[in-house]
Amino acid sequence: MSEKILNRAAEKILDGVLEEFSKLAAIPRPSKHEEQVSDFLKKFFEEHGLEVVQDEFKNIIAEADASPGKENFPLTILQAHMDMVCVAEDDYAFEPTKDAIKLIRGEKFLEAEGTSLGADDGIGVAEILYLVKNLDAFEHGRLRIIFTVEEEQGMSGAIGLDEKFFADANFLINCDSEKFGEIVAGSAGCVQIIFCRELHYVRPDTKLGTNMEIKIGGLRGGHSGGEISSGRINAIKLAVKIMRAITKHGKIRLSSFSGGQAFNAIPDSASFVIATDLKPDNVQNICEQVERRMKNVYGTTEPEIKIETKIISRPDKVLHAKDYELLTNFIELIHSGVYLMSPENPAQVLASANLGMIRMDDQIVELKLLARGNADELVEEFIEGFEQAAKLCAFESKIFEPSPAWLFNPNSRLLKIAKEIFAEQNGHAPEVSTVHMGLETGYFVKKNPALEIISIGTTNENIHSTNERLHLETVAPHVKFIVGMLEEISATKF
Ligand SMILES: [Zn+2]
């Protein structure tokens, strides 16, 4: 038996893991181009004598025998994703499907020259490869290794994996988190909905002599999962607030309205064109008032908010009054923002929705919304509520297939072991959290609801960017953390 991993010097483990990582970095592996890396991984397992399957999606599934005498202990899955987000600096020549990632190893960090590093999730893969090479250096029950494709783009690898690979497993350790010392123990499911309705236009009344374009900008926007609780203003919602404020003083007809970019981004800008019987100065005053009111409430989180007005020529058509009412009522009715915080942990969002985009043309208006819930029931509740609101305002709803949540399991034996081993090895308790985003783990737990899962990782900063860097000092402790858990699982009577 080779030297036990738990007794090895950190430097030795780090070198071993980085040796595997550098092989991965040499293989181009942006999402949807995983053939090469998948073949490489298949060959790796074959060379190390493991039974390996490459499925139709190019996911890799390998089986490692238990240490002698440990055959009857629970089966644990070690999992990571093989694809990466490839981005390059503007002036850096880089072809993601052809070029290698060039590594720069500093004293504290591993970085890439001119591109993203792919520590997300190459370091998870490399650590697992290192463990496979050293299976005789720690005690373990049966292990299954799963490397998925397309995690960064649609998660079709995780979705497509055959249920049979999860049916006989008890535990799954996902190595795709970005902070050593944090154990993720739950993630959100989500649903995308498009609402639309036909529009009817009329010629504007000549008594509505003021025609203006109103633009909302300077907002921070951000990811609708990560930033939904950080006090960001939704530009589309704000636009309707302004329309309402104008309506208190005069008549308004809407000619156009657009805002936001995507389902999962908080809209940071919106603009609309109106015809009104108010004077331009009145409209501007109203907008200034709304801006002040917003600054009173959101001044610290949205200091740059700007509402601008511009006089324009008369639009040749405006929305029929009824359509205007239904559209603005609907936008006010549908919830956007945090919906439910965790009663146990006030810092964690359990349910939220984001009205991400509005577009209208001569015929229709379309709204894009994404709702998240850290339990499937919360997503279902949202869907029901939104469908009712849509009916009330004569909108049609197109509901996409929801992605599953990974519900926090307070009785998870794996989580208990993880907390104990981490504290024992590091002298302090780990942070346990749930994330308000979708992870592959949601699909795994759907395939086997009894599966106990944790998601962990080394500390990787600025992922998906050219500033991505790996904190080298977290690699060896992370490997020892995994080994400690596997040894404990193979020594525990469950
Ligand atoms: Zn990842």
Residues whose N, C-alpha, C, O or C-beta is under 5 A from the ligand:
A	BS01	ZN	D120 D121 D176
